[in-house]
Amino acid sequence: GIGMGMTAPVSITAFPADDGSFQQKVKVSLRIPSQFQDNPPCPTDENIKIEERQGMTIYSTQFGGYAKEADYVNYAAKLKAALGTDAAYRKDFYLCNGYDPPMKPYGRRNEVWFVKE
């Protein structure tokens, strides 16, 4: 019953299929605003969970525009190619992040993160 407004980034955990496309299973995460962090409101929908994301080291690439699944898959492939075979990171998932509200037409920021092992 409390409005918290939009937070950034909106983070989608993608679980890539063998061909690099998204599997049907994705997880969308929103940051809880600072004023609610110590005592977040309890979700009334059983599909909504509150999780604490631990600190992590990431490999990241950034791109603009209105990001679609194909854009995230494309930039994940580019990041994988740039890292080569020497970088150790989680291969079972990666994070797709958007920082802008839908009504922002220009200067949009999106990122793909690989979590370092």
C-alpha positions as CSV (number, residue, x, y, z in Angstrom):
1,G,0.0,0.0,0.0
2,I,3.0,2.3,-0.1
3,G,4.1,4.0,-3.4
4,M,7.9,3.8,-3.7
5,G,8.3,5.2,-7.2
6,M,10.6,3.8,-9.9
7,T,14.2,2.9,-9.0
8,A,17.2,2.2,-11.2
9,P,18.5,0.0,-12.5
10,V,15.7,-2.4,-13.4
11,S,17.7,-5.6,-13.5
12,I,16.7,-8.7,-15.4
13,T,18.5,-11.9,-14.7
14,A,18.7,-13.8,-18.0
15,F,19.4,-17.5,-18.1
16,P,20.9,-18.1,-21.6
17,A,20.0,-21.1,-23.7
18,D,22.7,-22.9,-25.7
19,D,22.2,-20.5,-28.7
20,G,22.5,-17.4,-26.4
21,S,18.8,-16.5,-26.4
22,F,16.9,-16.0,-23.2
23,Q,15.2,-19.1,-21.7
24,Q,11.6,-18.5,-20.7
25,K,12.8,-18.2,-17.1
26,V,13.9,-14.7,-16.2
27,K,13.9,-12.8,-12.9
28,V,13.1,-9.0,-12.7
29,S,14.7,-7.1,-9.8
30,L,14.0,-3.6,-8.6
31,R,16.1,-1.8,-6.0
32,I,14.2,-0.9,-2.8
33,P,14.7,2.8,-2.1
34,S,17.1,3.7,0.7
35,Q,14.3,4.9,3.1
36,F,12.7,1.4,3.0
37,Q,15.9,-0.7,3.1
38,D,16.0,-1.3,6.9
39,N,12.3,-2.3,7.0
40,P,10.9,-3.1,3.5
41,P,7.2,-3.5,3.2
42,C,6.0,-7.1,3.0
43,P,4.8,-8.1,-0.5
44,T,1.2,-9.3,-0.7
45,D,1.8,-11.3,-3.9
46,E,3.5,-14.6,-3.3
47,N,5.4,-14.2,-6.6
48,I,7.2,-11.2,-5.2
49,K,10.2,-11.9,-3.0
50,I,12.6,-9.6,-1.2
51,E,16.2,-10.7,-1.7
52,E,19.4,-9.1,-0.6
53,R,21.9,-8.9,-3.4
54,Q,25.4,-9.5,-2.1
55,G,28.4,-7.4,-3.3
56,M,29.8,-8.6,-6.6
57,T,32.5,-7.8,-9.1
58,I,31.2,-7.6,-12.7
59,Y,32.4,-7.3,-16.3
60,S,30.1,-4.8,-18.0
61,T,29.3,-3.3,-21.3
62,Q,27.0,-0.3,-21.9
63,F,24.7,0.7,-24.8
64,G,22.0,3.1,-25.6
65,G,18.5,3.0,-27.1
66,Y,15.3,1.2,-26.1
67,A,16.7,-2.2,-25.3
68,K,15.0,-5.3,-26.4
69,E,15.9,-9.0,-25.7
70,A,17.8,-9.2,-29.0
71,D,19.9,-6.1,-27.9
72,Y,20.8,-7.7,-24.6
73,V,21.7,-11.0,-26.3
74,N,23.8,-9.2,-28.9
75,Y,25.7,-7.2,-26.3
76,A,26.2,-10.2,-24.1
77,A,27.8,-12.0,-27.1
78,K,30.0,-8.9,-27.7
79,L,31.1,-8.8,-24.0
80,K,31.8,-12.6,-24.1
81,A,34.0,-12.1,-27.2
82,A,35.8,-9.1,-25.7
83,L,36.6,-11.1,-22.5
84,G,37.9,-14.1,-24.4
85,T,38.7,-17.4,-22.6
86,D,40.8,-16.0,-19.8
87,A,38.1,-14.2,-17.8
88,A,36.3,-16.3,-15.2
89,Y,32.6,-15.4,-14.9
90,R,29.3,-17.1,-14.3
91,K,28.0,-18.7,-17.5
92,D,24.7,-19.8,-16.2
93,F,23.2,-16.3,-16.0
94,Y,23.9,-12.7,-16.7
95,L,22.2,-9.4,-15.7
96,C,20.5,-7.0,-18.1
97,N,20.1,-3.5,-16.7
98,G,18.0,-0.5,-17.8
99,Y,18.4,2.9,-16.1
100,D,15.8,5.1,-17.7
101,P,12.0,5.5,-17.5
102,P,10.1,4.4,-20.7
103,M,9.2,8.0,-21.6
104,K,12.9,9.1,-21.9
105,P,13.5,9.2,-25.7
106,Y,17.2,10.1,-25.9
107,G,20.4,9.4,-24.0
108,R,19.2,6.0,-22.7
109,R,21.6,3.8,-20.7
110,N,21.5,0.0,-20.7
111,E,24.1,-2.5,-19.5
112,V,24.9,-6.2,-19.6
113,W,26.8,-7.5,-16.5
114,F,28.7,-10.8,-16.2
115,V,29.4,-11.7,-12.6
116,K,33.0,-12.5,-11.9
117,E,33.6,-15.9,-10.3
